[in-house]
Amino acid sequence: PHQTPKDFDSRHKTQKRVLVAHVKLTPENRFRSGSLPQNRIVIAARKMTENSKAPTVCVSLYLDTVYELETAIEEAARSNFQSITIPMVHRRFEREFVEEPLKTAHQCFTRSDLLLTSGQWLNRVICRLSNNVDCDSADGDVRKQGEATMRQEISYAEHLVQTGYVMVRLKSGNCANLARVVGHGLKGILLAEVPMVDLKAAQATWRADVEEDVSVEDPWNWWNNFRSYVDHDTHVKVALEFTADIPKKEEIYRWLGEPVDAIVISSSIFLTNSNNYPVLSKAHQELLVLFHRTLGCHFILKANPEDKRLVHYSDYIKYILKANYVKDPMTGYDDLLEIPLQPLYDNLDSFTYEVFEKDPVKYILYQNAIEQALRDRVPTAELDTRTSIIMVVGGGRGPLVRATINASIKSKRKVKVYVIEKNPNAIVTLSALIRELWRDRNVELISTDMREFEPPEKADILVSELLGSFGDNELSPECLDGAQKHLKPDGISIPCKSTSYLNPVMTTKIYNQIRSLEKSPHAKDRIVTSRYMEGSYVAYLKNVYHIDAPQPLFEFVHPNPAPIIDNSRSACLTFKASLACVMHGFT
């Protein structure tokens, strides 16, 4: 279903029902106190079976220095970390790329790849590029030194982890040269580490010794500049760092439209509860759950490796996510492009019909609407003498027929049902249903196009489910306009009106999918044509930022009383963006 304006405030929230249970605090549920309500836990009301367990949560330990690599991996594993994030080179090692003999000596600038197997490098290590160099410095010597350093490190990092993760930290929006150096010809995933809030600006607001105003630059602009410089490369993703200060809600939602692959959490933002265990504030908990549920991120923890509570940080993150897990039946189908159906032109297959029928709520609402219409049209005094004629146009595999029969039984009104279906394959199914289940019901099957059908009598109610994902994109108005001639003068249509809503969105993932549909094999000749960009697609969007609230666009009424029916439509809508963003399209 489409969003309406009143749904906009909750557009990024996944609906769930929760059960509040009272529990006794024990060492086993040590994390449940603190910022969560005292003596309460929140658990998903939907019971998880063994076949619907919460997904595995991966947490990596961020290390500043590593002396024994294999030992560091083992110690991290003992603290329930799945991998470690390490610097490629010691932060104080400045290499020489020009003068001999240091140039030759510094060719061996880091540890050997033989310390680990290829599988360990790929699955247990995230390589981090140096963040103390400046590839965009105004000083030419500093810039060249930074370029040489980054090229050396990115080359060796991809030698080690192949298609795995490499991490680089963005420090400002001035990163054109950095993007040119590290973003060329990537084989693996490049994580661009970006803070949620500009830490320098946040610190300056609390310092009395800072006289001049500190220029505040939104960290999102750092990322937007960087990904623009690398030509929206799908190998470049975001490692978003949670900060102690949380930005405005709209700024958080904007990140949901970006390719956030990892969340970086510092141990410094943890609080200590009454049991002396680390916990996150309620606001940070909600952020954690929001990003994991929406984007399926993994996590990177910045902490002192000597911290005795290291295992508790990892366990707490996993506990919060599993305690708030809600199974999404659409998992695996989200943010995937599909071509809109053309049921008038093509015959739908059994799989498509089955997907439709997995939405029982829709057919319950149809049943309720038909029942109310029957009660309204047939008074109690005429229960035994009056039979309502109902035409189901587009019978499919029979869910609307079933809803009609159930409505007749509940309302105790007699009905005769005409089922019109043009798909010869669906006719086989409908014939079997009539023969096996509805033989005692007054159901007649007609195999023809609804617009060409000439019924022996007019209908009281016309029932259809022809609405597409954008209301009229599957020619619902044209089909129903052709079928409304079968209605009595006082006949009604279910549905009687449809309204399409539209709003602008930022969705990097979908944009890149469409962008990849047509590209020249030569990078310099990449051209994206309007053939794909200006088309319509069906997608279950999760990785999306809604720039403004939806507004009504087109409305269609059935039956249409106009003497000359014209379904052509045009409209002009005005939207307002509250934040700087990239508008990729409309949904």
C-alpha positions as CSV (number, residue, x, y, z in Angstrom):
1,P,0.0,0.0,0.0
2,H,1.1,3.6,-0.7
3,Q,2.0,6.0,2.0
4,T,-0.4,8.7,2.9
5,P,0.6,12.0,4.5
6,K,-0.4,10.9,7.9
7,D,1.9,7.9,7.7
8,F,4.9,10.0,6.8
9,D,6.2,10.6,10.4
10,S,6.5,6.9,10.9
11,R,7.9,6.2,7.4
12,H,11.2,4.8,8.7
13,K,9.8,2.7,11.5
14,T,9.0,-1.0,11.2
15,Q,5.7,-1.8,12.8
16,K,5.7,-4.4,15.4
17,R,3.7,-5.5,18.4
18,V,5.5,-5.8,21.7
19,L,4.9,-7.6,25.0
20,V,6.1,-6.1,28.3
21,A,7.0,-8.7,30.8
22,H,8.2,-8.3,34.4
23,V,11.4,-10.2,35.2
24,K,13.7,-10.5,38.2
25,L,17.1,-8.9,37.7
26,T,19.9,-11.5,37.8
27,P,23.5,-11.5,36.5
28,E,22.2,-13.3,33.4
29,N,20.0,-10.3,32.4
30,R,22.5,-7.7,33.5
31,F,22.1,-5.6,30.4
32,R,18.3,-5.2,31.0
33,S,18.7,-2.5,33.6
34,G,20.1,0.9,32.9
35,S,18.5,2.9,30.1
36,L,15.7,0.3,29.6
37,P,12.7,0.7,31.9
38,Q,13.4,-0.7,35.3
39,N,12.5,-4.4,35.7
40,R,11.2,-4.6,32.2
41,I,12.4,-6.0,28.9
42,V,10.9,-5.6,25.4
43,I,10.6,-8.7,23.5
44,A,9.0,-9.4,20.1
45,A,5.4,-10.6,20.4
46,R,5.9,-12.7,17.4
47,K,7.4,-15.9,18.7
48,M,10.6,-17.0,17.1
49,T,10.8,-20.7,16.1
50,E,13.9,-22.6,15.4
51,N,13.4,-21.8,11.7
52,S,13.1,-18.0,12.3
53,K,16.0,-17.2,14.5
54,A,17.5,-13.7,14.6
55,P,20.3,-13.2,12.1
56,T,23.9,-13.4,13.2
57,V,25.3,-10.1,14.4
58,C,28.9,-9.5,13.3
59,V,31.1,-7.2,15.5
60,S,34.7,-6.3,14.6
61,L,37.2,-4.9,17.1
62,Y,38.9,-1.6,16.1
63,L,42.6,-1.7,17.1
64,D,45.1,1.2,16.9
65,T,48.2,-1.0,17.0
66,V,48.7,-4.8,16.6
67,Y,52.0,-6.5,17.5
68,E,51.1,-10.2,17.1
69,L,48.4,-10.5,14.4
70,E,47.3,-14.1,15.0
71,T,47.2,-13.5,18.8
72,A,45.1,-10.4,18.3
73,I,42.6,-12.4,16.3
74,E,42.4,-15.1,18.9
75,E,42.0,-12.7,21.8
76,A,39.3,-10.8,19.9
77,A,37.5,-14.1,19.2
78,R,37.6,-14.9,22.9
79,S,35.7,-11.7,23.5
80,N,33.1,-12.6,20.9
81,F,34.4,-10.5,18.1
82,Q,34.2,-12.0,14.6
83,S,37.1,-9.9,13.2
84,I,39.6,-7.1,13.9
85,T,40.1,-3.8,12.1
86,I,43.8,-2.9,12.0
87,P,46.0,-0.2,10.5
88,M,48.0,-1.2,7.4
89,V,51.1,0.6,8.8
90,H,52.1,1.9,12.2
91,R,50.8,5.4,12.5
92,R,54.3,6.8,13.3
93,F,56.1,5.2,10.4
94,E,56.8,7.8,7.7
95,R,58.0,6.2,4.5
96,E,60.5,7.6,2.0
97,F,59.4,7.3,-1.7
98,V,62.2,9.4,-3.4
99,E,65.6,9.4,-1.7
100,E,67.8,6.3,-1.5
101,P,68.7,4.3,0.4
102,L,65.6,4.8,2.5
103,K,63.3,4.3,-0.5
104,T,64.6,0.8,-1.0
105,A,64.6,0.0,2.7
106,H,61.0,1.2,3.1
107,Q,59.7,-1.1,0.4
108,C,59.1,-3.5,3.2
109,F,56.7,-1.2,5.0
110,T,54.4,-3.6,6.9
111,R,53.9,-7.3,7.9
112,S,54.0,-10.2,5.5
113,D,50.9,-11.8,4.1
114,L,52.2,-15.2,5.2
115,L,51.2,-14.5,8.8
116,L,47.6,-15.6,7.9
117,T,45.9,-17.7,5.4
118,S,44.0,-16.0,2.5
119,G,40.7,-17.0,4.2
120,Q,41.8,-15.4,7.5
121,W,42.8,-12.2,5.7
122,L,39.5,-12.1,3.9
123,N,37.1,-13.0,6.8
124,R,39.0,-12.0,10.0
125,V,40.7,-8.7,9.0
126,I,39.5,-5.3,7.9
127,C,42.5,-3.3,6.6
128,R,42.5,0.4,7.6
129,L,44.4,3.0,5.6
130,S,46.5,5.7,7.3
131,N,44.5,8.7,8.5
132,N,47.5,11.0,9.3
133,V,48.3,11.8,5.7
134,D,46.7,14.6,3.6
135,C,46.2,13.9,-0.1
136,D,44.4,17.2,-0.6
137,S,46.9,19.5,1.1
138,A,47.7,22.8,-0.5
139,D,51.4,22.0,0.1
140,G,52.6,20.1,-3.0
141,D,55.2,18.0,-1.1
142,V,52.7,17.0,1.6
143,R,50.1,16.1,-1.1
144,K,52.5,14.0,-3.1
145,Q,53.7,12.2,0.1
146,G,50.0,11.4,0.9
147,E,49.3,10.2,-2.6
148,A,52.3,7.8,-2.6
149,T,51.4,6.5,0.9
150,M,47.7,5.8,0.0
151,R,48.6,4.2,-3.3
152,Q,51.0,1.9,-1.6
153,E,48.6,0.9,1.2
154,I,45.5,0.5,-1.0
155,S,47.5,-1.8,-3.3
156,Y,48.8,-4.0,-0.5
157,A,45.4,-4.0,1.2
158,E,43.7,-5.4,-1.9
159,H,46.6,-7.9,-2.2
160,L,45.7,-9.1,1.3
161,V,41.9,-9.1,1.5
162,Q,41.1,-9.4,-2.2
163,T,37.4,-8.7,-2.4
164,G,37.1,-8.0,1.4
165,Y,37.0,-4.7,3.3
166,V,39.4,-1.8,3.3
167,M,38.6,1.3,5.4
168,V,39.5,4.9,5.0
169,R,38.6,7.9,7.2
170,L,37.1,11.1,5.8
171,K,38.1,14.2,7.7
172,S,36.5,16.9,5.5
173,G,34.6,17.5,2.3
174,N,37.9,18.5,0.7
175,C,38.7,15.0,-0.5
176,A,38.8,15.1,-4.3
177,N,42.4,13.9,-4.6
178,L,41.9,11.2,-1.9
179,A,38.9,9.9,-3.8
180,R,41.0,9.8,-7.1
181,V,43.8,7.9,-5.4
182,V,41.9,5.3,-3.4
183,G,38.7,5.0,-5.5
184,H,40.3,3.9,-8.7
185,G,39.8,0.2,-9.9
186,L,38.5,-1.1,-6.6
187,K,38.2,-4.9,-6.3
188,G,36.8,-5.1,-2.8
189,I,34.6,-2.9,-0.6
190,L,36.0,0.5,0.5
191,L,34.4,1.7,3.7
192,A,34.5,5.5,4.1
193,E,34.4,6.2,7.8
194,V,32.2,9.2,8.5
195,P,31.1,10.6,11.9
196,M,27.4,11.3,12.4
197,V,28.3,14.7,13.9
198,D,31.3,16.9,13.2
199,L,33.2,16.3,16.4
200,K,35.3,19.5,16.2
201,A,32.3,21.7,15.8
202,A,30.5,19.9,18.6
203,Q,33.5,20.3,21.0
204,A,33.9,24.0,20.1
205,T,30.4,24.8,21.3
206,W,31.4,23.9,24.9
207,R,34.8,25.6,24.9
208,A,35.3,29.1,26.2
209,D,38.8,29.5,24.8
210,V,37.5,29.3,21.2
211,E,36.9,32.9,20.1
212,E,36.3,32.5,16.4
213,D,33.3,30.6,15.1
214,V,34.3,27.1,14.0
215,S,33.0,26.4,10.5
216,V,30.4,23.7,10.7
217,E,30.3,21.3,7.8
218,D,27.8,18.5,7.8
219,P,29.7,15.2,7.7
220,W,27.1,14.0,5.1
221,N,28.6,16.5,2.7
222,W,32.0,14.9,3.2
223,W,30.5,11.6,2.1
224,N,28.5,13.1,-0.7
225,N,31.6,14.8,-2.1
226,F,33.6,11.6,-1.8
227,R,31.1,9.3,-3.5
228,S,30.6,11.9,-6.3
229,Y,34.3,12.0,-6.9
230,V,34.4,8.2,-7.3
231,D,31.5,8.3,-9.7
232,H,29.0,6.6,-7.3
233,D,31.1,3.4,-7.4
234,T,29.1,0.5,-5.9
235,H,32.2,-0.7,-4.2
236,V,32.3,2.4,-2.0
237,K,30.1,2.2,1.2
238,V,29.8,4.1,4.5
239,A,31.1,3.2,7.9
240,L,29.0,5.5,10.0
241,E,30.4,6.4,13.4
242,F,27.9,7.0,16.2
243,T,28.9,10.0,18.3
244,A,27.9,11.0,21.8
245,D,25.8,13.8,20.3
246,I,22.9,12.5,18.2
247,P,21.9,14.7,15.2
248,K,18.3,15.7,14.4
249,K,15.9,12.9,13.4
250,E,15.7,14.0,9.8
251,E,19.5,13.9,9.5
252,I,19.4,10.3,10.8
253,Y,16.7,9.4,8.3
254,R,18.9,10.8,5.5
255,W,21.6,8.2,6.3
256,L,19.0,5.5,5.7
257,G,19.1,6.4,2.0
258,E,22.9,5.8,1.8
259,P,24.9,2.6,1.4
260,V,25.7,2.3,5.2
261,D,27.5,-1.1,5.5
262,A,29.0,-0.7,9.0
263,I,28.3,1.1,12.2
264,V,31.3,2.3,14.2
265,I,30.7,2.6,18.0
266,S,33.2,3.9,20.5
267,S,33.3,2.5,24.0
268,S,33.3,6.1,25.2
269,I,29.6,6.6,24.4
270,F,28.6,3.6,26.7
271,L,27.2,4.3,30.1
272,T,27.5,2.1,33.2
273,N,24.4,0.7,34.7
274,S,23.7,-0.1,38.4
275,N,25.2,-3.6,37.9
276,N,28.5,-2.0,36.6
277,Y,27.9,-3.3,33.1
278,P,28.2,-1.1,29.9
279,V,24.9,-0.1,28.3
280,L,23.9,2.4,25.7
281,S,21.5,5.3,26.2
282,K,17.9,4.7,25.0
283,A,18.5,7.0,22.0
284,H,21.6,5.1,21.0
285,Q,19.8,1.8,21.4
286,E,17.1,3.0,19.0
287,L,19.7,4.1,16.5
288,L,21.4,0.7,16.7
289,V,18.2,-1.2,16.1
290,L,17.1,1.2,13.4
291,F,20.2,0.8,11.2
292,H,20.5,-2.9,11.7
293,R,16.9,-3.6,11.0
294,T,16.8,-1.4,8.0
295,L,20.2,-1.9,6.4
296,G,21.5,-5.1,8.0
297,C,24.8,-3.4,9.1
298,H,27.7,-5.0,10.8
299,F,29.4,-3.3,13.7
300,I,32.9,-2.1,14.5
301,L,33.8,-1.3,18.2
302,K,36.5,1.1,19.1
303,A,37.8,0.2,22.5
304,N,41.0,-0.3,24.4
305,P,42.0,-4.0,23.9
306,E,43.1,-4.1,27.5
307,D,39.7,-3.1,28.7
308,K,38.4,-5.9,31.0
309,R,34.8,-5.2,29.9
310,L,35.6,-5.9,26.2
311,V,33.4,-9.0,26.0
312,H,30.5,-7.1,27.5
313,Y,30.5,-4.5,24.8
314,S,30.2,-7.1,22.1
315,D,27.6,-9.2,24.0
316,Y,25.6,-6.1,24.7
317,I,25.3,-5.0,21.1
318,K,24.2,-8.6,20.1
319,Y,21.8,-8.7,23.0
320,I,20.1,-5.4,22.1
321,L,19.7,-6.5,18.4
322,K,18.4,-9.9,19.2
323,A,16.0,-8.7,21.9
324,N,14.4,-6.3,19.4
325,Y,14.5,-8.6,16.4
326,V,11.3,-8.8,14.4
327,K,11.2,-11.2,11.5
328,D,10.4,-9.5,8.2
329,P,8.8,-11.8,5.6
330,M,10.1,-9.6,2.9
331,T,13.7,-10.1,3.8
332,G,15.6,-10.9,0.6
333,Y,13.1,-9.0,-1.5
334,D,13.9,-5.5,-0.3
335,D,15.6,-2.9,-2.6
336,L,15.4,-5.1,-5.7
337,L,14.2,-3.8,-9.0
338,E,11.3,-5.5,-10.7
339,I,9.5,-4.6,-14.0
340,P,5.8,-3.7,-13.3
341,L,3.3,-6.4,-14.2
342,Q,1.2,-6.1,-17.4
343,P,-1.7,-8.5,-16.6
344,L,-3.8,-7.1,-19.5
345,Y,-1.0,-8.0,-21.9
346,D,0.6,-11.0,-20.2
347,N,-0.9,-14.0,-18.5
348,L,0.3,-14.1,-14.9
349,D,1.9,-17.3,-13.7
350,S,1.0,-19.4,-10.6
351,F,3.9,-18.0,-8.6
352,T,2.7,-14.4,-9.1
353,Y,-0.9,-15.3,-8.1
354,E,0.5,-17.0,-5.0
355,V,2.4,-13.9,-4.0
356,F,-0.8,-11.9,-4.2
357,E,-2.6,-14.4,-2.0
358,K,0.0,-14.1,0.7
359,D,-1.7,-10.8,1.8
360,P,-4.7,-12.1,3.7
361,V,-5.5,-8.7,5.1
362,K,-6.4,-7.3,1.7
363,Y,-8.9,-10.1,1.1
364,I,-10.4,-9.7,4.5
365,L,-11.0,-6.0,3.7
366,Y,-12.5,-7.0,0.4
367,Q,-14.8,-9.4,2.2
368,N,-15.9,-6.8,4.7
369,A,-16.6,-4.3,2.0
370,I,-18.7,-6.8,0.0
371,E,-20.6,-7.8,3.1
372,Q,-21.4,-4.2,4.0
373,A,-22.5,-3.5,0.4
374,L,-24.9,-6.6,0.5
375,R,-26.4,-5.5,3.8
376,D,-26.9,-2.0,2.5
377,R,-28.5,-3.1,-0.8
378,V,-30.7,-6.0,0.4
379,P,-33.0,-5.2,3.3
380,T,-33.9,-7.9,5.8
381,A,-37.4,-8.3,4.4
382,E,-36.0,-9.4,1.0
383,L,-33.4,-11.9,2.2
384,D,-35.3,-14.9,0.6
385,T,-36.5,-13.2,-2.5
386,R,-33.7,-11.0,-3.8
387,T,-30.4,-12.3,-5.3
388,S,-27.6,-9.8,-5.8
389,I,-25.5,-10.1,-9.0
390,I,-21.8,-9.8,-8.3
391,M,-19.2,-9.8,-11.1
392,V,-15.6,-10.6,-10.2
393,V,-13.5,-9.2,-13.0
394,G,-10.1,-10.8,-13.0
395,G,-10.7,-13.9,-11.0
396,G,-7.1,-15.1,-10.8
397,R,-7.0,-18.2,-8.6
398,G,-10.2,-17.3,-6.8
399,P,-9.4,-15.2,-3.7
400,L,-12.0,-12.6,-4.5
401,V,-14.6,-15.3,-5.3
402,R,-13.8,-16.8,-1.9
403,A,-14.2,-13.4,-0.2
404,T,-17.5,-12.9,-2.0
405,I,-18.9,-16.2,-0.9
406,N,-17.8,-15.6,2.7
407,A,-19.5,-12.2,2.6
408,S,-22.7,-13.8,1.3
409,I,-22.7,-16.4,4.1
410,K,-21.9,-13.8,6.9
411,S,-24.5,-11.3,5.6
412,K,-27.1,-14.1,4.9
413,R,-27.8,-12.5,1.5
414,K,-28.2,-14.5,-1.7
415,V,-25.7,-13.9,-4.5
416,K,-25.0,-15.0,-8.0
417,V,-21.3,-14.7,-8.9
418,Y,-20.0,-14.2,-12.4
419,V,-16.2,-14.8,-12.6
420,I,-14.6,-13.2,-15.6
421,E,-11.0,-14.3,-16.3
422,K,-9.0,-14.0,-19.6
423,N,-6.0,-16.2,-18.5
424,P,-6.6,-19.7,-19.8
425,N,-4.2,-21.1,-17.3
426,A,-6.2,-19.6,-14.4
427,I,-9.4,-21.0,-15.9
428,V,-8.1,-24.5,-15.1
429,T,-7.7,-23.5,-11.4
430,L,-11.1,-21.7,-11.2
431,S,-12.9,-24.6,-12.9
432,A,-11.4,-27.0,-10.3
433,L,-12.5,-24.8,-7.4
434,I,-16.0,-24.5,-8.8
435,R,-16.2,-28.3,-9.3
436,E,-14.7,-29.3,-6.0
437,L,-15.5,-26.5,-3.5
438,W,-18.2,-24.2,-4.9
439,R,-20.5,-26.7,-6.5
440,D,-23.3,-25.8,-4.2
441,R,-22.8,-22.1,-4.8
442,N,-24.2,-20.0,-7.6
443,V,-20.9,-19.4,-9.4
444,E,-20.6,-19.1,-13.2
445,L,-17.2,-18.9,-14.9
446,I,-16.7,-16.9,-18.0
447,S,-13.4,-17.2,-20.0
448,T,-13.1,-13.9,-21.8
449,D,-11.8,-10.3,-21.6
450,M,-13.9,-8.3,-19.2
451,R,-14.3,-5.5,-21.8
452,E,-15.8,-8.0,-24.3
453,F,-18.1,-9.9,-22.0
454,E,-21.8,-9.6,-22.7
455,P,-23.6,-10.8,-19.6
456,P,-27.2,-11.9,-19.6
457,E,-28.0,-9.5,-16.7
458,K,-26.5,-6.4,-15.1
459,A,-24.5,-6.5,-11.9
460,D,-25.2,-4.9,-8.6
461,I,-21.5,-5.0,-7.5
462,L,-18.4,-5.1,-9.6
463,V,-15.4,-6.5,-7.7
464,S,-11.8,-6.2,-9.0
465,E,-8.2,-6.1,-7.8
466,L,-6.6,-4.5,-10.8
467,L,-4.8,-1.7,-9.0
468,G,-1.1,-1.7,-9.7
469,S,1.8,-0.6,-7.5
470,F,1.2,3.0,-8.6
471,G,-2.6,2.7,-8.7
472,D,-3.2,3.0,-12.5
473,N,0.0,1.7,-13.9
474,E,-1.6,-1.7,-14.8
475,L,-4.4,-0.1,-16.7
476,S,-7.0,-0.4,-13.9
477,P,-9.0,2.6,-15.1
478,E,-9.1,1.5,-18.7
479,C,-10.2,-2.1,-17.7
480,L,-12.9,-0.9,-15.3
481,D,-14.2,1.8,-17.6
482,G,-14.7,-1.0,-20.2
483,A,-16.4,-3.2,-17.6
484,Q,-18.7,-0.6,-16.0
485,K,-21.3,-1.1,-18.7
486,H,-22.2,-4.3,-17.0
487,L,-23.4,-2.4,-13.9
488,K,-27.0,-1.5,-13.1
489,P,-27.7,2.2,-12.9
490,D,-27.4,2.0,-9.1
491,G,-24.5,-0.5,-9.2
492,I,-21.3,0.0,-7.3
493,S,-17.7,-0.9,-7.8
494,I,-15.3,-2.2,-5.2
495,P,-13.0,-0.4,-5.1
496,C,-14.9,2.8,-6.0
497,K,-11.9,5.2,-6.0
498,S,-8.2,5.1,-6.2
499,T,-5.6,7.8,-5.5
500,S,-1.9,7.7,-6.4
501,Y,0.6,9.4,-4.1
502,L,4.0,10.6,-5.0
503,N,7.1,11.8,-3.1
504,P,10.8,12.4,-3.9
505,V,13.3,10.0,-2.5
506,M,17.0,9.4,-2.1
507,T,17.9,5.8,-2.6
508,T,21.5,5.2,-3.6
509,K,21.2,1.4,-3.9
510,I,18.3,1.6,-6.3
511,Y,19.9,4.4,-8.3
512,N,23.1,2.3,-8.8
513,Q,21.1,-0.7,-9.8
514,I,19.3,1.3,-12.6
515,R,22.6,3.0,-13.5
516,S,24.3,-0.3,-14.1
517,L,21.7,-1.5,-16.6
518,E,23.3,0.4,-19.4
519,K,26.9,1.4,-19.3
520,S,29.6,1.4,-21.9
521,P,32.4,-1.1,-21.3
522,H,34.8,1.8,-21.5
523,A,34.8,3.8,-18.3
524,K,35.4,7.1,-20.0
525,D,32.3,6.6,-22.2
526,R,29.8,5.7,-19.5
527,I,26.4,7.1,-20.4
528,V,23.2,6.5,-18.7
529,T,20.2,6.9,-21.0
530,S,16.7,8.0,-20.1
531,R,15.5,4.6,-21.4
532,Y,16.2,3.2,-17.9
533,M,16.3,6.3,-15.7
534,E,12.9,7.6,-16.8
535,G,11.1,4.3,-16.4
536,S,8.9,2.8,-13.7
537,Y,9.9,0.0,-11.4
538,V,8.5,-2.0,-8.6
539,A,10.6,-2.2,-5.4
540,Y,10.2,-2.8,-1.7
541,L,12.3,0.1,-0.4
542,K,14.1,-0.1,2.9
543,N,17.4,1.6,2.0
544,V,15.6,4.9,1.3
545,Y,15.3,8.5,2.6
546,H,11.9,10.2,2.0
547,I,12.8,13.8,1.2
548,D,9.3,15.1,1.7
549,A,5.8,13.8,2.6
550,P,3.7,12.1,-0.2
551,Q,1.2,14.2,-2.0
552,P,-1.9,13.0,-3.9
553,L,-1.3,12.9,-7.7
554,F,-3.9,11.1,-9.7
555,E,-7.5,10.1,-8.7
556,F,-9.8,7.7,-10.5
557,V,-13.5,7.1,-9.7
558,H,-15.5,4.0,-10.6
559,P,-18.0,3.8,-12.1
560,N,-17.0,6.9,-14.1
561,P,-20.2,9.0,-14.8
562,A,-18.4,11.2,-17.5
563,P,-20.1,11.0,-20.9
564,I,-16.7,11.0,-22.6
565,I,-14.0,9.2,-20.5
566,D,-10.5,10.5,-20.7
567,N,-7.9,8.8,-18.5
568,S,-5.0,11.0,-19.5
569,R,-3.6,12.9,-16.5
570,S,-1.0,15.5,-15.7
571,A,-0.2,17.3,-12.5
572,C,2.4,19.6,-11.0
573,L,3.4,19.1,-7.4
574,T,5.8,21.2,-5.2
575,F,8.0,19.5,-2.6
576,K,10.4,21.0,-0.1
577,A,13.7,19.4,1.0
578,S,14.5,20.1,4.7
579,L,18.1,19.0,4.3
580,A,20.7,18.9,1.5
581,C,20.4,15.5,-0.2
582,V,20.5,13.8,-3.6
583,M,17.1,13.3,-5.2
584,H,17.3,10.0,-7.2
585,G,13.7,9.7,-8.1
586,F,10.1,9.5,-7.0
587,T,8.1,6.8,-5.2
